[in-house]
Amino acid sequence: MDFKYNPKISVIIPLYNHEKYIREAVYSALDQTFSDLELIVINDGSQDNSEAIVKGIKDDRIKYIYQENQGAHNAINRGIRIARGEYISILNSDDIYYKNRLEECLKILETDRSVFAVFSDMEIIDPEGNSSGFTRGAEDNWKNHNPASSFKGENSIFLDLLAGNFLMTSSNLFCRKGIFDKIGYFSNFRYVHDYDFFLRLCYHYNAYFIGTPLLKYRIHDSNTIRENEAVVSFEVGLMFTHFFSQYDMGEVFKGRNIKYNDKYSDMVKFFNSLNTYKTDRMMLTLLLFGMKDREGSNELFKPMTEDLVNPFRKVCIDSFQTYIDSWKDSQRVWQDSQEAWRKWEETNQRLIETELKLNDEYEKTKEWWQNSQEAWRKWEETNQRLVETVLKLNEAGEKTKEWWLNSQEAWKEVEDISKKLMETEQALSKTEEKLSWTTERLTETERKVQEKTQHINILLNSRSYLLGRALTWPVRKLLGKK
């Protein structure tokens, strides 16, 4: 890159152990629709493969710097100090820019010179980059608030921040570089350095909020905000106390309620809006001990951000941890009771359904009973008929037995007759054979008789026979013979 040339925008990435996400973060900055930028990557002592990944991306707009681990606020501040752009945009190494984020933010600041910083809504993503929803400005801050008794509906980013850090992350910052000369850099907070900076920025300068997502904010187990809730609460209390001790809130409310000259209205709204994360006693103690020497109050606050064994820091954090543990226990009890209540409701609903079913079953049973009585009567009739039928069958059985015995005797007789019949048939067969032979002999005899008769007839009709009879006639007559 030609370092004599000043780009329009300087994008700063504070990098720490995000080898899984850094490539996507870098390319989301390099591939913007607005390309006149430098990308400053400050590696804050990463111990994974993050450095090799960044160095493996070839683009002249990248400036890579390694330092020993000094915290995110230090990495961002170092990037801001060496930035040459007119505008500063921060991108944490696990987040992702929408492709047109820089163009849209720049358009606001180039158009309206009274605006010094731009923020936007965000898309929430999981470790794999899957979307789990979108932020809606400060809307969630004011869910249970009334506009008449809080700052809900004031459309002031500063007043919205009093109810919670809805801007959420330093990745959401796009601003003019010149603001750092007046309000300073990011403070030495581990968890709320962005929240602290946003309060100071919006107290001094006009900021603009774009109500559409231009940033993907990644939620995962290694997000620093999830490390220690008690320390987060401590830092919020310390941040608010230091801020209120250094900045005149009267300037914020200056010119309000002129018609009624009623400061109490703003006091009510402030009381209902300020979210101190249960650090009221801590804030009161710090204010009481620091209010006498406002100029020297920094010496009271600064050690508690650097000295982790500071006795006041320790007692506050222990107190917050006790409260958080008690709250979590109560939440578990509440959830258990809710679960028990849900199960009771389910059981009760099932009981009602069972009662309805029982009523239906009772009606069906009643109908069944009536039908069963009729069926029982018919059964008795049928049973009586069955008894009579059994008796008749028994009688029939006796007769059948008698018939069987008779039939067996008859069958024996039939067998005897059949045997005799067979013998008769055999004898008859032999007789028929004899009769056939006799018939043949008789036929043969008849044939021979016929032949003899024919011969005799021929002889009788012969002339010699007739002559013989004529000659013997006198003798036959004498003898009395024909």
C-alpha positions, 0 to 999 in steps of 0.5 A: 500500500502507498502509505503517502495516500490517506484512505477515506476509511480506516477499518480496525480489527482487534484480533484475539484467538479467533482463527475460526472467524478472522478470515470471514471478518477480514473479507467482509471488510475488504469486499465492501461496496465502498473500497477506499479503505485501509484494514488495520489488524491488531493481533493482541497476542493470539495463541492460535493460527490467527496470524497465519490466516491474516498473513495468508490474505493478499491485499495491499490495504491490509496492515498487520501488527502483532503485540503482546496481549493487552486487552481489546481496548488497547488493541483498538486504541492502537489501531485508532492512533495509527489510522490515516482515514478520515473515518474510523470503523471498528470490526471485532474479529468474530463479527461480519460486516454487511457488504454495504455497511461502510457505504451506508454509514459514510453516506450519513456522515458525508450528507450531514456534518452535524452527525459525528457517529453512525450505528445500526441494527444488527443480525445475531448469528451463532458460531456457525453463522446461522441467523437467530434474529435481529436487534430492534434498536433500543426497543427491548430496553423499554418493554415494561416502561411508560413514556410518561414516566421514563425516557421511552420514546425520547428518540435520544441514543444517549438516553436510550443508553442509560437503560442498557447498551442496546448498541451492544458492541464496538463493531457497531461504531462508525465515526469521524476520527476527530472525536477521539481528540475531544472525548479520548479513547476506549477506557481500560474496561475488560467488558464495558469499554464499548458501553463507556465510550458510547456514553461519552460519545453520545453525550458530546456529539450527535449520533445517527441510528440506522434502523436496518441491519448492517452488521452480523454480531456473533454470539458464542461461548468465548464472548467476553461478556459471558465470562463473569456476570459479577465483574460485568456488573461491577464495571457497569457500576464503576462506569456509570459512577465515573461518568456521572462524576465527570459529566454534568447531566444538567446539560442533557436536560437543559431547556426541558420542561420550560413550560412547567419548570418541573425538574421532578418530571425529569428526575422521575424519568431518570429514576425509572430509566437508569439501569445500574445492574443492581450496583446502586450501593456501590455507586453511592459509595463511590460518589460519596467518597469521590464527590469532594474532589472531582478532579482527583476522582480519576485516582479513585476509579483508575486503580479498580480497573487495573488492580484485580485484588483491590479490596473495594472491587473484591467486596463489590464483585463478591456481593454481586456474585452472591446476588447473581447466584441467588437470582439464578437459584430463584430462577431455577426454582421459578422455572421448576415451579413453572414446569411443575405448574405446566405439568399440573395444567397438563395433568388437569387438562388430561383429567378434564378430558378423562372426566369427559371421556368417563361421562361418555363411557358412562352413557355408553355403559348405561346403553350397553347395560340395557342392551346387555340385559336384553341380550341376557334375556335372549341368552336365557331363551337361547340357553333354554332352547339349547338345553332342550336341544341337548336333551333331544340330542341325548335321546337322538344319541340313544336312538343312534346308538341303538341304530348303530348296534342294529346297523352293525348286526344288519351289516353282519347279516349283509356280509353273510348274505353277501358271502352266500351270494358270492358263493351262489354266484360262483356256483351259478357261474359253474352251473352256467358253464355246465348249462352252456356246455349242455346247451351246446350239446343239445344244440349239436344233438338238435342239429344232428336230429334235424339232419337225420329228420331231413334225411328221413324226410328225404328218404320218405319222400323218395320213390324207393321208400314209397315203393317199399311202403306200397309193397309192405302195405298188406303185411302192415295191415295184417299186423295192424301197423301203419 
